[in-house]
């Protein structure tokens, strides 16, 4: 885990964005996006394209590690996931978040 554990449920998200918008920002300018989002709490809206235990993938490009697996979420469901941005893999084109949970 990067930067230590925080209580993201009690934090206000620094940014509320769609999965396509944040992915486009990182693709267009990695350095600026890292300065803007890295280690920040963000709320990302997207469609679940993959579910595996505590890993949720939104729109094939946002990888979220859930703090606690949620049995109520399903593939192809549109959700808002709040988590901390820990990095972008420009080789795979994937944004990684940890300490995530489904925001209500």
Backbone as CSV, one residue per row, in Angstrom:
resi,resn,N_x,N_y,N_z,CA_x,CA_y,CA_z,C_x,C_y,C_z
1,UNK,0.836,-1.171,0.000,0.000,0.000,0.000,0.884,1.239,0.000
2,UNK,0.444,2.243,-0.675,1.199,3.482,-0.792,0.708,4.491,0.237
3,UNK,1.610,5.227,0.855,1.247,6.378,1.666,0.494,6.112,2.955
4,UNK,0.210,4.883,3.324,-0.468,4.585,4.576,-1.980,4.602,4.458
5,UNK,-2.617,3.959,5.425,-4.076,3.842,5.420,-4.724,5.132,5.904
6,UNK,-5.826,5.469,5.260,-6.632,6.628,5.647,-8.077,6.174,5.710
7,UNK,-8.906,6.969,6.353,-10.331,6.670,6.408,-11.022,7.454,5.296
8,UNK,-11.040,6.868,4.098,-11.589,7.577,2.945,-13.095,7.783,3.034
9,UNK,-13.778,6.947,3.809,-15.232,7.130,3.951,-15.552,8.472,4.586
10,UNK,-14.694,8.930,5.484,-14.960,10.200,6.160,-14.372,11.396,5.408
11,UNK,-13.514,11.133,4.429,-12.921,12.221,3.642,-13.851,12.644,2.509
12,UNK,-13.816,13.916,2.192,-14.518,14.402,1.012,-13.623,14.147,-0.192
13,UNK,-14.205,13.639,-1.262,-13.423,13.383,-2.472,-12.881,14.698,-3.020
14,UNK,-11.602,14.699,-3.366,-10.993,15.890,-3.964,-11.546,16.141,-5.361
15,UNK,-11.909,15.050,-6.060,-12.445,15.148,-7.419,-13.533,14.103,-7.607
16,UNK,-14.563,14.466,-8.362,-15.620,13.542,-8.780,-15.603,13.543,-10.305
17,UNK,-15.235,12.410,-10.893,-15.041,12.341,-12.345,-15.592,11.033,-12.894
18,UNK,-15.763,10.997,-14.212,-16.131,9.742,-14.863,-14.851,8.965,-15.155
19,UNK,-14.982,7.668,-15.304,-13.809,6.840,-15.589,-13.166,7.243,-16.914
20,UNK,-13.979,7.585,-17.905,-13.410,7.963,-19.208,-12.670,9.295,-19.127
21,UNK,-13.189,10.243,-18.347,-12.524,11.546,-18.229,-11.167,11.437,-17.535
22,UNK,-11.107,10.705,-16.421,-9.835,10.613,-15.704,-8.825,9.789,-16.506
23,UNK,-9.285,8.745,-17.189,-8.376,7.949,-18.025,-7.816,8.804,-19.158
24,UNK,-8.655,9.636,-19.758,-8.202,10.527,-20.835,-7.184,11.537,-20.330
25,UNK,-7.405,12.048,-19.122,-6.450,13.004,-18.548,-5.077,12.369,-18.374
26,UNK,-5.036,11.148,-17.840,-3.750,10.477,-17.638,-3.085,10.146,-18.968
27,UNK,-3.867,9.762,-19.956,-3.315,9.450,-21.274,-2.739,10.703,-21.932
28,UNK,-3.429,11.823,-21.784,-3.015,13.071,-22.429,-1.786,13.690,-21.770
29,UNK,-1.716,13.652,-20.429,-0.599,14.302,-19.746,-0.361,13.634,-18.395
30,UNK,0.513,12.653,-18.390,0.781,11.856,-17.194,1.313,12.706,-16.043
31,UNK,2.268,13.588,-16.315,2.868,14.390,-15.242,1.841,15.296,-14.564
32,UNK,1.061,16.020,-15.358,0.043,16.904,-14.773,-1.014,16.118,-14.012
33,UNK,-1.402,14.973,-14.559,-2.419,14.149,-13.902,-1.902,13.588,-12.583
34,UNK,-0.640,13.163,-12.554,-0.057,12.686,-11.297,-0.055,13.789,-10.248
35,UNK,0.330,14.995,-10.644,0.338,16.121,-9.700,-1.065,16.414,-9.182
36,UNK,-2.045,16.281,-10.049,-3.432,16.595,-9.695,-4.074,15.515,-8.820
37,UNK,-3.877,14.235,-9.163,-4.647,13.157,-8.541,-3.898,12.250,-7.568
38,UNK,-2.589,12.092,-7.714,-1.857,11.100,-6.933,-2.041,11.308,-5.431
39,UNK,-2.376,10.227,-4.733,-2.606,10.202,-3.280,-3.866,10.950,-2.845
40,UNK,-4.686,11.380,-3.799,-5.926,12.094,-3.476,-7.097,11.111,-3.447
41,UNK,-8.096,11.445,-2.649,-9.347,10.686,-2.640,-10.187,11.179,-3.814
42,UNK,-10.627,10.245,-4.653,-11.451,10.595,-5.810,-12.682,9.694,-5.849
43,UNK,-13.749,10.234,-6.411,-14.964,9.452,-6.656,-15.082,9.310,-8.168
44,UNK,-15.088,8.069,-8.637,-15.100,7.798,-10.073,-16.369,7.028,-10.431
45,UNK,-17.089,7.551,-11.422,-18.290,6.889,-11.927,-17.918,6.077,-13.157
46,UNK,-18.340,4.824,-13.167,-18.055,3.980,-14.320,-18.854,2.694,-14.265
47,UNK,-18.687,1.894,-15.298,-19.374,0.610,-15.396,-18.397,-0.510,-15.062
48,UNK,-18.825,-1.412,-14.211,-17.974,-2.537,-13.819,-17.815,-3.476,-15.012
49,UNK,-16.566,-3.652,-15.446,-16.299,-4.554,-16.566,-15.632,-5.848,-16.112
50,UNK,-15.128,-5.859,-14.870,-14.524,-7.084,-14.332,-14.620,-7.053,-12.816
51,UNK,-14.937,-8.215,-12.243,-15.008,-8.396,-10.792,-14.204,-9.628,-10.426
52,UNK,-13.281,-9.479,-9.482,-12.514,-10.635,-9.022,-12.137,-10.405,-7.566
53,UNK,-12.840,-11.071,-6.663,-12.629,-10.916,-5.224,-12.732,-9.438,-4.838
54,UNK,-11.621,-8.850,-4.383,-11.668,-7.445,-3.964,-11.221,-6.490,-5.075
55,UNK,-11.004,-7.013,-6.283,-10.625,-6.160,-7.416,-11.838,-5.867,-8.290
56,UNK,-12.042,-4.586,-8.567,-13.118,-4.152,-9.456,-12.479,-3.327,-10.561
57,UNK,-12.815,-3.639,-11.802,-12.326,-2.859,-12.934,-13.491,-2.072,-13.512
58,UNK,-13.279,-0.765,-13.660,-14.276,0.106,-14.276,-13.854,0.398,-15.706
59,UNK,-14.745,0.160,-16.644,-14.538,0.509,-18.049,-13.173,0.074,-18.580
60,UNK,-12.732,-1.100,-18.187,-11.500,-1.744,-18.667,-10.213,-0.994,-18.328
61,UNK,-10.283,0.129,-17.587,-9.057,0.907,-17.398,-8.820,1.426,-15.983
62,UNK,-9.783,1.317,-15.095,-9.620,1.789,-13.719,-9.660,0.561,-12.813
63,UNK,-8.530,0.262,-12.158,-8.424,-0.913,-11.289,-8.568,-0.449,-9.842
64,UNK,-9.604,-0.940,-9.183,-9.909,-0.525,-7.816,-9.782,-1.715,-6.875
65,UNK,-9.021,-1.529,-5.805,-8.908,-2.555,-4.773,-9.871,-2.160,-3.654
66,UNK,-10.937,-2.954,-3.507,-11.926,-2.665,-2.473,-11.365,-2.976,-1.096
67,UNK,-11.658,-2.101,-0.157,-11.243,-2.328,1.224,-11.960,-3.562,1.772
68,UNK,-13.239,-3.690,1.442,-14.049,-4.851,1.817,-14.842,-5.281,0.592
69,UNK,-14.709,-6.541,0.163,-15.483,-6.994,-0.999,-16.979,-6.745,-0.791
70,UNK,-17.670,-6.403,-1.859,-19.097,-6.083,-1.808,-19.850,-7.079,-2.684
71,UNK,-20.600,-7.976,-2.057,-21.301,-9.032,-2.799,-22.513,-8.509,-3.564
72,UNK,-22.894,-7.259,-3.344,-24.083,-6.714,-3.997,-23.793,-6.124,-5.374
73,UNK,-22.525,-5.904,-5.692,-22.211,-5.315,-6.992,-22.088,-6.407,-8.048
74,UNK,-22.410,-6.046,-9.271,-22.422,-7.006,-10.377,-21.723,-6.413,-11.594
75,UNK,-21.237,-7.291,-12.449,-20.645,-6.877,-13.714,-21.698,-6.121,-14.531
76,UNK,-21.266,-5.112,-15.277,-22.105,-4.243,-16.113,-22.950,-3.254,-15.312
77,UNK,-22.749,-3.198,-14.009,-23.460,-2.244,-13.158,-22.695,-0.918,-13.159
78,UNK,-23.420,0.191,-13.235,-22.796,1.507,-13.129,-22.741,1.888,-11.652
79,UNK,-21.544,2.268,-11.205,-21.327,2.577,-9.790,-20.454,3.823,-9.655
80,UNK,-20.434,4.340,-8.436,-19.464,5.367,-8.058,-18.556,4.716,-7.029
81,UNK,-17.266,4.678,-7.344,-16.288,4.105,-6.426,-15.389,5.224,-5.928
82,UNK,-15.248,5.273,-4.618,-14.362,6.257,-4.004,-13.111,5.525,-3.541
83,UNK,-11.950,6.101,-3.846,-10.697,5.486,-3.451,-9.548,6.463,-3.591
84,UNK,-8.349,5.971,-3.298,-7.149,6.803,-3.374,-6.352,6.411,-4.610
85,UNK,-5.996,7.396,-5.412,-5.200,7.152,-6.614,-3.769,6.841,-6.186
86,UNK,-3.274,5.660,-6.613,-1.912,5.262,-6.241,-0.970,5.215,-7.437
87,UNK,-1.504,5.299,-8.652,-0.604,5.333,-9.795,-1.281,4.975,-11.100
88,UNK,-0.570,5.276,-12.173,-1.046,4.987,-13.521,0.003,4.157,-14.237
89,UNK,-0.415,3.045,-14.805,0.475,2.183,-15.577,0.302,2.557,-17.041
90,UNK,1.236,3.359,-17.569,1.074,3.834,-18.943,1.291,2.723,-19.967
91,UNK,1.990,1.659,-19.599,2.167,0.531,-20.507,0.836,-0.202,-20.726
92,UNK,0.108,-0.435,-19.637,-1.184,-1.127,-19.719,-2.362,-0.164,-19.876
93,UNK,-2.118,1.127,-19.640,-3.193,2.109,-19.720,-4.201,1.947,-18.599
94,UNK,-3.707,1.623,-17.390,-4.585,1.382,-16.247,-4.269,2.333,-15.098
95,UNK,-5.323,2.908,-14.547,-5.216,3.731,-13.350,-5.515,2.848,-12.150
96,UNK,-4.696,2.939,-11.113,-4.856,2.075,-9.947,-5.270,2.893,-8.726
97,UNK,-6.279,2.363,-8.021,-6.765,2.968,-6.786,-6.779,1.910,-5.694
98,UNK,-6.539,2.338,-4.453,-6.670,1.421,-3.327,-7.619,2.019,-2.298
99,UNK,-7.870,1.264,-1.228,-8.774,1.668,-0.148,-10.148,2.070,-0.690
100,UNK,-10.608,1.362,-1.699,-11.848,1.726,-2.391,-13.085,1.158,-1.708
101,UNK,-14.184,1.837,-1.941,-15.490,1.339,-1.526,-16.537,1.903,-2.473
102,UNK,-17.667,1.226,-2.524,-18.772,1.680,-3.360,-19.442,2.825,-2.620
103,UNK,-19.476,3.973,-3.253,-20.059,5.165,-2.643,-21.561,5.165,-2.893
104,UNK,-22.316,5.491,-1.883,-23.786,5.511,-2.022,-24.274,6.906,-2.325
